[in-house]
């Protein structure tokens, strides 16, 4: 596991949850946010079966990876994590903001919205990335 304080550090419980979702034929979408970074992940069982997706929001003001590895450019952090974590499909290690989720019977779509400056009262916001999962597919698409 790359983070033993997250659910990949609890492999037996994670596998039980993912297999339960698979056996019930559910469209599993997991929402996260404690890492303070924006990312999206395909969720697969240990045998590689896709069973859902995970969307994580960045923090609005708390630091993320940029605080912990200040000497590395954000693009390098992003590239390394995307290469190391097989099912990770999106990662933004340095921008602050929130995510907006639209759920319909056909899909679950997430937009990561980032603010230009967390220290100013006036700021602009922009959509950094949009990803979705279609019902019954269990994998991310743009």
PEBELKA-V566153 format. One record per pair of residues at least 24 apart in sequence whose C-alpha atoms are under 7 Angstrom apart, sorted by sequence separation. I is the first residue (numbers start at 1). J is the second residue. D is the distance in Angstrom with one decimal. If there is no record, write none. Layout:
i->[I;I]
j->[J;J]
d->[D;D]
//
This chain:
i->[28;29;30;31;32;33;108;109;27;28;29;30;31;32;33;107;108;19;36;107;108;18;36;37;66;107;36;65;66;106;107;22;35;64;65;106;15;21;64;18;61;60;59;60;58;59;60;58;59;58;57;57;42;41;42;41;40;41;40;40;39;40;39;38;39;38;37;38;37;61;53;52;53;51;52;53;50;50;42;42;27;27;27]
j->[52;53;54;55;56;57;132;133;52;53;54;55;56;57;58;132;133;45;62;133;134;45;63;64;93;134;64;93;94;134;135;51;64;93;94;135;45;51;94;51;96;96;96;97;96;97;98;97;98;98;98;99;87;87;88;88;88;89;89;90;90;91;91;91;92;92;92;93;93;118;138;138;139;138;139;140;138;139;139;140;135;136;138]
d->[4.5;5.1;4.5;5.1;4.3;4.9;5.4;6.5;6.2;6.5;5.7;6.3;5.8;6.5;6.3;6.7;5.4;6.8;6.7;5.6;6.6;6.2;6.6;5.6;6.4;4.3;5.0;5.3;5.4;5.9;5.2;5.7;6.9;6.3;6.4;5.2;6.1;6.8;6.3;6.4;6.3;5.1;5.6;4.5;5.8;5.9;6.3;5.8;6.6;5.8;5.6;5.6;5.2;5.5;6.5;4.4;6.1;5.5;5.6;5.0;5.0;6.7;4.2;5.7;6.2;5.1;6.2;6.7;5.4;6.1;6.3;4.3;6.2;5.3;6.3;6.8;5.8;6.7;5.7;6.6;6.2;6.2;6.6]
//
